[in-house]
């Protein structure tokens, strides 16, 4: 009988009664589902069975607990949780500072919590694994029949084997269940053999309680261990113990896990496998001690039992090669709760077996701290730090190459050696010409070193500035850039300011000042003026002025060699402090022709060359023979520069020349700012008055606001009225001494007269001989209603202002205008309000804004 016929026979027997469909084996259903859809429908229609009922019964039989995500993804963490994490991090940092920077050991194991939890399935199944509901057995049949069966363990602990009754599996080990299934197959199927493996694993719920980061119940794989559950819960708080993690089942303690065994020795013997309902309880942390210094893992360690000093050193990874085991400092609390310091010797049995107490802070000393046989390099070196000292070594023994041992930004000409006197414990500074020392090893400048000498390698601020400029240029060329890229590059940049003379000399100067006393004055001086690095410095051992200038980086090109000034503080015969001033011939001092010995607290002032490299320029534009920007000498006049420029052209209009000066422009800008501030105050006052019956207050407010906008938009000109024709040709005319930033614009001969301000059509008109002010006003449509006809004025082409007078006989303004003149009709501020300020401000605006327009009309 074929497989299909056998299936049809089974269906014929069981399908007519729908509840009997529950007894169909999994293998029969799988055979049915492997048929084409049309054949499945034909069979179900023939026997009157719902196709979905068969599929549904199978789904219920195969249903098993689903794995769930027990740790939310990072992007799902709420703002509140992020704030809590930030506060926790800050608290931890504060605790670390209180502990001298030491962190509790072991908690970094859980620093990277998983975003989701995936059950452990892809590992070999141990033979003693206990089966339970939800596990799936995979049975491979071969021989006379070949089948692949997946048999889930139902909730009653059984599996449904094809053509056989249910078989109880739950509670058996995997090895026992495998033997029973093989035995059953061999008995019921002739010529068929079986291979059993474990498919999907069941999930189970366990509890993680106590000092867990996220205490609660979690769904984990049936193969999970204690450490798996700890990872799922986010790890252990710093307040929790790593050495006494309790594993409980049914309220009984069945084991303890010491994570130190896992972290330090890789021992997982205590990492027990969990069962459903197990509880992992994390008690509060036990006693801790801190160990620092020359050990491989400085940290705070939790004590489990009585611990001696050697055991603690072993927990910390042992001693480094630089450790000095004969001196171990122990800081602890005594019975009176006071901090005391004890010492132990790890080279003796008594020292190794010394008991440590809770709260101890232990520090293992370094060989260099004890022997002092080292020299130290600080500053702009490629490999700063301490180097072994041997008798007879020199500078070239430590700094062998200027290119390889120093940063590119280092000052390769000068370095300093800070030396401590072993007898008096006082410091002194030796100036070192670094380049000369390395160019001639063993020579005069290659100084012999002593124990604990410190090299100070300074940064050359000129090189640093040039590098920063290049970096800024490259950033602008490479833009746009991502935020992450900018942060990464910023992290890689070196802060060269900590290598400056000021930064590296600061602790040395403080030490020199602290050790000063009567008979041994403070060994410092100050160098100011045009030197490369002005500031306060240690007194050179040679006490020479030239050496002090060399320490300050040397003179810059603006320094005057003719004279310098030395201020010296002393005490007169009466015991009163007094300042002495002494002038120096700096050129003779630098050449060694004059010897001046510096003393304590001397102040050396290097003077600058007066007006050194201060270029004063004036710009000539318009109708001059050779326009351009000219450099002028002190005391040079405008006539001199015009003659240098070849004079004026034939089309020049000297009467309309515009001469502007930067200082005048700044002064006008100040007047505008003052007027704006006062107008803003008056505008507020008008607004506070409120509306009146006729609405005049609102009108005044709007008009003041318009005037304020005019003030804000006005731009200062800085024009000074001159008669250029007389400047060029009249020797009696007052000479105009030039200043830096002056500008002269000579326009061409104009043909127009302009009318601006409160007229109907502000514009320019072709100049006609004989026309008066009123004639040009009439051509512009006449004044507006807001015009102040009594204050009409004319800005002449040379910048001067003329007030036209009305004729006694005819009542009009009969003055005739010249080409280039501008008629200004101001606003009637008296009609708005009797405030004198508005009138003044109006004059400022019209003198600047409309005056500037008149200047533009000439150009």
ZAMARGU-4260 file (C-alpha; in steps of 0.2 Angstrom, whole numbers, plus 5000, padded with zeros to 4 digits):
<rodrens>
0) 5000/5000/5000 | 5007/5017/4995 | 5009/5031/5007 | 4995/5041/4998 | 4983/5026/5000
5) 4987/5024/5018 | 4984/5042/5021 | 4967/5041/5012 | 4963/5026/5023 | 4967/5035/5039
10) 4957/5051/5033 | 4942/5040/5029 | 4942/5033/5047 | 4945/5049/5057 | 4939/5064/5046
15) 4920/5060/5046 | 4920/5065/5065 | 4928/5082/5067 | 4934/5080/5085 | 4943/5064/5079
20) 4954/5075/5069 | 4964/5079/5085 | 4971/5061/5084 | 4979/5063/5067 | 4998/5061/5070
25) 5010/5075/5065 | 5018/5065/5052 | 5001/5061/5043 | 4997/5080/5043 | 5014/5084/5036
30) 5011/5071/5022 | 4994/5079/5019 | 5001/5096/5018 | 5014/5091/5005 | 5001/5086/4993
35) 4995/5099/4979 | 4982/5111/4984 | 4969/5104/4972 | 4971/5086/4979 | 4970/5093/4997
40) 4953/5101/4993 | 4947/5086/4984 | 4950/5074/4999 | 4942/5086/5011 | 4927/5089/5000
45) 4925/5070/4998 | 4925/5067/5017 | 4916/5083/5022 | 4930/5090/5033 | 4936/5108/5034
50) 4954/5110/5028 | 4957/5125/5040 | 4952/5113/5054 | 4966/5101/5050 | 4978/5115/5049
55) 4972/5123/5064 | 4973/5108/5075 | 4991/5106/5069 | 4995/5124/5074 | 4988/5121/5091
60) 4998/5105/5093 | 5014/5114/5087 | 5012/5130/5097 | 5026/5134/5110 | 5030/5149/5120
65) 5038/5163/5109 | 5054/5171/5113 | 5052/5190/5117 | 5064/5204/5117 | 5067/5207/5135
70) 5079/5222/5132 | 5073/5237/5122 | 5083/5243/5107 | 5094/5258/5110 | 5083/5269/5099
75) 5068/5265/5110 | 5075/5271/5126 | 5065/5286/5133 | 5072/5303/5137 | 5068/5299/5155
80) 5079/5283/5155 | 5093/5293/5146 | 5092/5306/5159 | 5093/5293/5173 | 5108/5285/5164
85) 5117/5302/5163 | 5114/5305/5182 | 5120/5288/5186 | 5136/5291/5175 | 5139/5307/5184
90) 5137/5299/5201 | 5149/5285/5196 | 5162/5299/5191 | 5160/5308/5207 | 5163/5292/5217
95) 5178/5288/5207 | 5185/5305/5211 | 5182/5302/5229 | 5192/5286/5228 | 5207/5294/5220
100) 5202/5290/5202 | 5200/5271/5206 | 5185/5262/5199 | 5177/5246/5206 | 5184/5231/5197
105) 5173/5220/5186 | 5158/5230/5182 | 5164/5235/5164 | 5160/5217/5160 | 5142/5223/5158
110) 5146/5240/5150 | 5139/5234/5133 | 5122/5227/5137 | 5114/5218/5122 | 5100/5228/5113
115) 5090/5212/5111 | 5091/5195/5118 | 5092/5179/5107 | 5090/5162/5115 | 5106/5151/5115
120) 5102/5137/5102 | 5117/5135/5091 | 5127/5125/5104 | 5129/5106/5107 | 5116/5099/5118
125) 5123/5090/5133 | 5117/5072/5136 | 5110/5077/5153 | 5099/5091/5147 | 5081/5088/5154
130) 5067/5089/5141 | 5051/5099/5144 | 5036/5106/5136 | 5041/5117/5121 | 5056/5107/5116
135) 5056/5100/5099 | 5064/5083/5094 | 5070/5080/5077 | 5069/5061/5072 | 5077/5056/5056
140) 5070/5039/5049 | 5080/5029/5036 | 5080/5011/5029 | 5064/5004/5023 | 5056/5021/5026
145) 5064/5038/5025 | 5056/5052/5035 | 5061/5068/5044 | 5050/5071/5059 | 5048/5086/5070
150) 5040/5081/5087 | 5036/5095/5099 | 5033/5090/5117 | 5016/5095/5122 | 5010/5103/5138
155) 5006/5086/5145 | 5024/5081/5142 | 5021/5069/5127 | 5025/5068/5109 | 5014/5060/5096
160) 5024/5047/5086 | 5017/5042/5068 | 5006/5027/5068 | 5008/5025/5087 | 5001/5032/5103
165) 5008/5046/5113 | 5025/5044/5122 | 5029/5053/5138 | 5046/5062/5136 | 5046/5077/5148
170) 5057/5075/5163 | 5069/5063/5154 | 5086/5068/5150 | 5090/5070/5131 | 5100/5054/5131
175) 5086/5044/5140 | 5073/5051/5128 | 5084/5047/5113 | 5086/5029/5118 | 5068/5026/5121
180) 5063/5033/5104 | 5076/5022/5095 | 5070/5007/5104 | 5052/5011/5099 | 5056/5013/5081
185) 5066/4997/5080 | 5051/4988/5088 | 5037/4995/5078 | 5045/4998/5061 | 5054/4984/5053
190) 5070/4988/5044 | 5069/5006/5050 | 5082/5015/5060 | 5081/5032/5069 | 5093/5046/5073
195) 5087/5059/5087 | 5093/5077/5089 | 5086/5092/5098 | 5078/5106/5087 | 5070/5122/5094
200) 5072/5124/5113 | 5059/5129/5125 | 5059/5146/5134 | 5058/5148/5152 | 5055/5163/5164
205) 5068/5166/5178 | 5069/5181/5190 | 5084/5192/5192 | 5083/5202/5209 | 5093/5212/5221
210) 5106/5225/5215 | 5103/5221/5196 | 5103/5236/5184 | 5085/5231/5178 | 5078/5219/5191
215) 5063/5208/5186 | 5057/5192/5177 | 5065/5187/5160 | 5061/5175/5147 | 5077/5165/5143
220) 5083/5150/5134 | 5082/5133/5143 | 5101/5132/5140 | 5104/5149/5149 | 5116/5150/5163
225) 5117/5163/5177 | 5129/5175/5167 | 5116/5174/5152 | 5102/5180/5164 | 5114/5194/5171
230) 5117/5200/5153 | 5099/5200/5149 | 5095/5211/5165 | 5108/5224/5160 | 5122/5219/5172
235) 5125/5223/5190 | 5125/5240/5199 | 5140/5246/5207 | 5131/5244/5224 | 5129/5225/5220
240) 5141/5211/5224 | 5151/5202/5211 | 5157/5188/5222 | 5142/5182/5231 | 5128/5180/5217
245) 5115/5168/5224 | 5106/5155/5214 | 5090/5150/5222 | 5077/5137/5217 | 5061/5134/5227
250) 5067/5146/5240 | 5083/5136/5243 | 5101/5142/5240 | 5108/5129/5228 | 5124/5138/5223
255) 5134/5155/5223 | 5144/5162/5208 | 5160/5172/5211 | 5162/5182/5195 | 5180/5186/5200
260) 5184/5167/5196 | 5177/5170/5179 | 5186/5187/5176 | 5203/5182/5183 | 5204/5164/5180
265) 5191/5160/5167 | 5183/5148/5178 | 5164/5144/5174 | 5161/5130/5186 | 5150/5140/5196
270) 5140/5147/5181 | 5125/5135/5184 | 5112/5131/5171 | 5095/5138/5175 | 5078/5130/5177
275) 5061/5138/5175 | 5056/5148/5190 | 5074/5150/5196 | 5079/5166/5206 | 5096/5175/5204
280) 5098/5186/5219 | 5112/5200/5219 | 5116/5205/5237 | 5124/5222/5241 | 5142/5224/5238
285) 5154/5218/5252 | 5169/5226/5259 | 5181/5234/5247 | 5199/5239/5246 | 5208/5250/5234
290) 5226/5247/5226 | 5235/5259/5216 | 5253/5262/5209 | 5264/5250/5201 | 5251/5236/5198
295) 5244/5230/5182 | 5225/5233/5187 | 5223/5247/5199 | 5205/5247/5205 | 5194/5244/5220
300) 5192/5226/5224 | 5179/5217/5234 | 5184/5206/5248 | 5176/5189/5250 | 5186/5181/5265
305) 5201/5187/5275 | 5213/5193/5262 | 5232/5197/5264 | 5242/5209/5255 | 5250/5197/5243
310) 5232/5190/5238 | 5227/5208/5234 | 5242/5211/5223 | 5238/5195/5214 | 5220/5201/5211
315) 5227/5217/5204 | 5237/5207/5191 | 5254/5208/5200 | 5268/5220/5201 | 5275/5229/5186
320) 5293/5229/5183 | 5294/5247/5189 | 5287/5242/5206 | 5297/5245/5222 | 5290/5230/5233
325) 5300/5236/5248 | 5288/5251/5251 | 5270/5248/5250 | 5260/5262/5258 | 5243/5257/5267
330) 5231/5271/5271 | 5217/5265/5283 | 5205/5270/5297 | 5211/5267/5315 | 5199/5263/5329
335) 5196/5282/5332 | 5190/5284/5314 | 5206/5294/5309 | 5216/5291/5293 | 5233/5284/5296
340) 5247/5278/5285 | 5256/5262/5287 | 5270/5253/5277 | 5273/5235/5272 | 5288/5226/5263
345) 5282/5214/5250 | 5299/5206/5250 | 5297/5199/5267 | 5284/5185/5273 | 5277/5196/5286
350) 5274/5210/5273 | 5265/5198/5261 | 5254/5190/5274 | 5249/5207/5281 | 5230/5208/5282
355) 5221/5221/5273 | 5205/5229/5280 | 5189/5236/5273 | 5192/5254/5266 | 5211/5252/5265
360) 5219/5262/5251 | 5236/5253/5246 | 5249/5261/5235 | 5264/5252/5228 | 5278/5264/5225
365) 5289/5266/5209 | 5307/5263/5208 | 5310/5280/5201 | 5300/5288/5215 | 5312/5280/5228
370) 5329/5280/5219 | 5327/5296/5209 | 5338/5289/5195 | 5329/5297/5181 | 5328/5312/5170
375) 5311/5319/5164 | 5306/5327/5147 | 5291/5338/5147 | 5283/5348/5133 | 5283/5347/5114
380) 5292/5331/5113 | 5287/5315/5103 | 5290/5304/5118 | 5288/5314/5134 | 5291/5305/5151
385) 5305/5298/5162 | 5321/5291/5156 | 5334/5281/5166 | 5349/5292/5172 | 5366/5286/5172
390) 5382/5296/5178 | 5390/5306/5164 | 5375/5307/5153 | 5372/5323/5143 | 5358/5332/5134
395) 5362/5323/5118 | 5360/5306/5127 | 5341/5310/5129 | 5337/5321/5114 | 5346/5313/5100
400) 5337/5321/5085 | 5328/5337/5083 | 5317/5330/5070 | 5313/5313/5077 | 5313/5317/5096
405) 5303/5334/5095 | 5287/5339/5088 | 5287/5349/5072 | 5280/5364/5081 | 5293/5363/5095
410) 5306/5378/5097 | 5322/5369/5092 | 5333/5384/5097 | 5330/5385/5116 | 5325/5373/5130
415) 5327/5374/5149 | 5333/5362/5162 | 5325/5363/5179 | 5337/5356/5192 | 5334/5352/5210
420) 5348/5353/5223 | 5347/5337/5233 | 5355/5345/5249 | 5343/5361/5250 | 5329/5355/5239
425) 5329/5371/5230 | 5326/5373/5211 | 5336/5382/5198 | 5335/5384/5179 | 5348/5381/5166
430) 5346/5389/5149 | 5350/5377/5135 | 5354/5381/5117 | 5347/5365/5111 | 5352/5366/5092
435) 5370/5370/5097 | 5370/5356/5110 | 5365/5343/5097 | 5376/5349/5083 | 5391/5347/5094
440) 5389/5332/5106 | 5401/5333/5121 | 5404/5352/5118 | 5401/5366/5129 | 5382/5367/5126
445) 5379/5348/5128 | 5377/5350/5147 | 5380/5335/5159 | 5364/5330/5167 | 5360/5326/5185
450) 5347/5315/5194 | 5329/5322/5192 | 5333/5335/5179 | 5318/5341/5170 | 5319/5345/5151
455) 5306/5359/5146 | 5303/5358/5127 | 5293/5373/5122 | 5282/5376/5107 | 5286/5389/5094
460) 5270/5399/5093 | 5274/5405/5076 | 5274/5387/5069 | 5258/5384/5079 | 5249/5399/5072
465) 5255/5394/5054 | 5248/5377/5056 | 5232/5382/5063 | 5230/5394/5048 | 5233/5380/5036
470) 5221/5369/5045 | 5207/5382/5044 | 5211/5384/5025 | 5209/5366/5022 | 5193/5365/5032
475) 5185/5378/5022 | 5191/5369/5006 | 5184/5352/5012 | 5168/5359/5018 | 5154/5353/5020
480) 5159/5340/5032 | 5149/5329/5044 | 5148/5332/5062 | 5156/5316/5067 | 5171/5320/5056
485) 5173/5337/5064 | 5173/5329/5081 | 5186/5316/5077 | 5197/5329/5069 | 5195/5340/5084
490) 5200/5326/5095 | 5216/5323/5086 | 5222/5341/5086 | 5235/5345/5100 | 5233/5359/5112
495) 5250/5367/5110 | 5245/5381/5122 | 5250/5369/5136 | 5268/5369/5129 | 5270/5388/5129
500) 5284/5396/5139 | 5270/5403/5151 | 5262/5386/5154 | 5278/5376/5157 | 5287/5389/5167
505) 5272/5393/5178 | 5276/5379/5191 | 5294/5383/5191 | 5291/5402/5194 | 5279/5397/5208
510) 5293/5386/5216 | 5306/5400/5214 | 5295/5413/5223 | 5290/5401/5237 | 5308/5397/5241
515) 5313/5415/5242 | 5319/5422/5259 | 5330/5436/5266 | 5348/5433/5259 | 5341/5423/5245
520) 5329/5434/5235 | 5317/5429/5222 | 5326/5423/5206 | 5314/5430/5193 | 5314/5444/5180
525) 5302/5451/5168 | 5305/5455/5149 | 5293/5466/5140 | 5292/5475/5124 | 5296/5469/5106
530) 5302/5452/5110 | 5295/5436/5103 | 5288/5430/5120 | 5287/5444/5133 | 5283/5438/5151
535) 5291/5433/5167 | 5306/5421/5167 | 5318/5413/5179 | 5334/5423/5181 | 5347/5416/5170
540) 5362/5408/5178 | 5374/5420/5168 | 5363/5435/5174 | 5367/5443/5157 | 5354/5454/5148
545) 5357/5445/5131 | 5353/5428/5139 | 5337/5435/5146 | 5332/5441/5129 | 5337/5424/5121
550) 5325/5415/5134 | 5311/5427/5129 | 5313/5421/5111 | 5324/5435/5104 | 5321/5452/5098
555) 5308/5455/5084 | 5311/5467/5069 | 5302/5482/5078 | 5314/5483/5092 | 5325/5498/5094
560) 5344/5494/5097 | 5348/5512/5102 | 5341/5511/5120 | 5332/5500/5132 | 5327/5502/5150
565) 5331/5492/5166 | 5320/5495/5181 | 5327/5488/5197 | 5319/5487/5214 | 5330/5490/5229
570) 5331/5497/5247 | 5338/5514/5251 | 5348/5518/5267 | 5333/5521/5277 | 5326/5503/5273
575) 5313/5509/5261 | 5309/5501/5245 | 5315/5511/5230 | 5314/5509/5211 | 5330/5513/5200
580) 5329/5516/5182 | 5344/5513/5171 | 5345/5516/5152 | 5355/5503/5142 | 5364/5504/5125
585) 5355/5488/5119 | 5366/5487/5103 | 5382/5486/5114 | 5374/5474/5126 | 5369/5462/5113
590) 5387/5463/5105 | 5395/5460/5122 | 5403/5477/5123 | 5393/5482/5139 | 5391/5470/5153
595) 5375/5472/5164 | 5372/5460/5178 | 5353/5456/5181 | 5347/5455/5198 | 5331/5448/5207
600) 5315/5456/5201 | 5323/5466/5187 | 5311/5472/5173 | 5319/5474/5156 | 5309/5485/5144
605) 5314/5484/5126 | 5308/5499/5116 | 5300/5499/5099 | 5306/5510/5084 | 5294/5524/5084
610) 5281/5522/5070 | 5290/5507/5064 | 5282/5500/5048 | 5266/5510/5050 | 5261/5514/5032
615) 5249/5529/5030 | 5239/5528/5014 | 5228/5540/5005 | 5217/5536/4990 | 5215/5548/4975
620) 5200/5544/4964 | 5191/5553/4950 | 5199/5566/4939 | 5217/5565/4944 | 5231/5561/4932
625) 5236/5545/4941 | 5223/5539/4953 | 5227/5526/4966 | 5232/5523/4983 | 5247/5533/4989
630) 5258/5530/5004 | 5262/5547/5013 | 5275/5552/5024 | 5273/5561/5041 | 5268/5579/5038
635) 5265/5577/5020 | 5250/5588/5013 | 5236/5585/5001 | 5245/5597/4988 | 5261/5587/4989
640) 5251/5570/4985 | 5241/5579/4971 | 5257/5584/4963 | 5264/5567/4965 | 5249/5561/4956
645) 5252/5572/4941 | 5239/5585/4946 | 5221/5587/4940 | 5214/5583/4923 | 5206/5595/4911
650) 5189/5588/4915 | 5191/5590/4934 | 5178/5600/4944 | 5188/5606/4959 | 5174/5615/4967
655) 5164/5598/4969 | 5179/5588/4976 | 5174/5577/4990 | 5187/5574/5004 | 5183/5562/5017
660) 5192/5557/5033 | 5190/5541/5043 | 5191/5550/5060 | 5177/5561/5055 | 5166/5546/5049
665) 5168/5538/5066 | 5163/5554/5075 | 5147/5555/5064 | 5143/5537/5067 | 5144/5541/5086
670) 5132/5556/5084 | 5120/5544/5074 | 5120/5531/5088 | 5117/5545/5101 | 5103/5552/5091
675) 5095/5534/5089 | 5095/5531/5107 | 5087/5547/5112 | 5074/5545/5098 | 5070/5528/5104
680) 5067/5535/5122 | 5056/5549/5115 | 5046/5537/5104 | 5042/5527/5120 | 5036/5543/5128
685) 5025/5547/5114 | 5017/5530/5114 | 5014/5531/5133 | 5004/5547/5131 | 4990/5537/5122
690) 4978/5542/5109 | 4969/5559/5109 | 4953/5564/5101 | 4960/5570/5085 | 4972/5555/5083
695) 4987/5567/5083 | 4996/5556/5095 | 4996/5541/5083 | 5001/5552/5069 | 5016/5559/5079
700) 5021/5541/5084 | 5021/5536/5066 | 5031/5551/5061 | 5044/5549/5075 | 5045/5530/5070
705) 5049/5535/5052 | 5062/5548/5058 | 5070/5534/5068 | 5071/5522/5053 | 5079/5536/5044
710) 5092/5538/5057 | 5095/5519/5058 | 5097/5518/5039 | 5109/5534/5038 | 5127/5530/5035
715) 5141/5542/5040 | 5151/5550/5027 | 5165/5559/5036 | 5166/5573/5023 | 5177/5588/5027
720) 5174/5604/5016 | 5189/5610/5007 | 5192/5622/4992 | 5202/5611/4981 | 5206/5624/4968
725) 5215/5635/4982 | 5223/5619/4989 | 5232/5616/4972 | 5236/5634/4967 | 5235/5646/4982
730) 5251/5646/4993 | 5242/5656/5006 | 5228/5643/5008 | 5229/5632/5024 | 5239/5616/5021
735) 5229/5600/5024 | 5240/5588/5033 | 5235/5570/5028 | 5230/5556/5039 | 5229/5537/5036
740) 5213/5533/5027 | 5210/5550/5019 | 5201/5549/5002 | 5199/5563/4989 | 5187/5561/4975
745) 5187/5574/4961 | 5172/5573/4950 | 5170/5579/4932 | 5161/5595/4928 | 5143/5593/4932
750) 5128/5600/4922 | 5114/5597/4935 | 5106/5604/4950 | 5097/5592/4962 | 5082/5594/4973
755) 5079/5582/4988 | 5069/5581/5003 | 5050/5586/5006 | 5046/5590/4988 | 5033/5581/4977
760) 5046/5574/4965 | 5064/5573/4971 | 5075/5573/4956 | 5090/5582/4947 | 5087/5596/4934
765) 5098/5602/4920 | 5107/5618/4926 | 5100/5633/4918 | 5109/5650/4920 | 5098/5663/4930
770) 5087/5650/4938 | 5084/5653/4957 | 5081/5641/4972 | 5062/5644/4970 | 5063/5640/4952
775) 5070/5623/4955 | 5058/5620/4969 | 5044/5624/4957 | 5051/5612/4944 | 5051/5598/4957
780) 5032/5601/4960 | 5034/5612/4975 | 5035/5608/4994 | 5024/5594/5002 | 5013/5597/5017
785) 5026/5591/5029 | 5040/5603/5022 | 5048/5616/5032 | 5049/5630/5019 | 5058/5642/5031
790) 5073/5630/5033 | 5077/5626/5015 | 5095/5626/5013 | 5108/5622/4998 | 5122/5611/4999
795) 5135/5618/4987 | 5146/5608/4976 | 5161/5610/4988 | 5151/5603/5003 | 5147/5620/5011
800) 5129/5624/5016 | 5120/5640/5010 | 5104/5647/5018 | 5094/5656/5005 | 5087/5673/5011
805) 5070/5679/5005 | 5069/5695/4995 | 5063/5710/5004 | 5053/5716/4989 | 5046/5700/4981
810) 5046/5687/4996 | 5055/5674/4986 | 5072/5665/4986 | 5081/5674/4972 | 5099/5667/4974
815) 5105/5659/4958 | 5112/5641/4959 | 5128/5634/4951 | 5131/5617/4943 | 5132/5603/4956
820) 5122/5612/4969 | 5109/5602/4979 | 5093/5610/4987 | 5087/5602/5003 | 5069/5604/5009
825) 5068/5597/5027 | 5053/5590/5036 | 5044/5602/5048 | 5047/5594/5065 | 5040/5609/5074
830) 5023/5604/5067 | 5024/5587/5075 | 5031/5592/5092 | 5040/5606/5100 | 5054/5594/5106
835) 5071/5602/5101 | 5078/5584/5099 | 5068/5581/5084 | 5074/5596/5075 | 5092/5592/5079
840) 5090/5574/5074 | 5082/5580/5058 | 5097/5591/5054 | 5109/5576/5057 | 5100/5565/5045
845) 5098/5578/5032 | 5116/5583/5033 | 5122/5565/5032 | 5109/5556/5021 | 5104/5569/5010
850) 5121/5577/5010 | 5128/5560/5005 | 5116/5560/4990 | 5122/5577/4985 | 5140/5570/4985
855) 5133/5555/4974 | 5126/5568/4962 | 5143/5575/4959 | 5150/5558/4955
</rodrens>
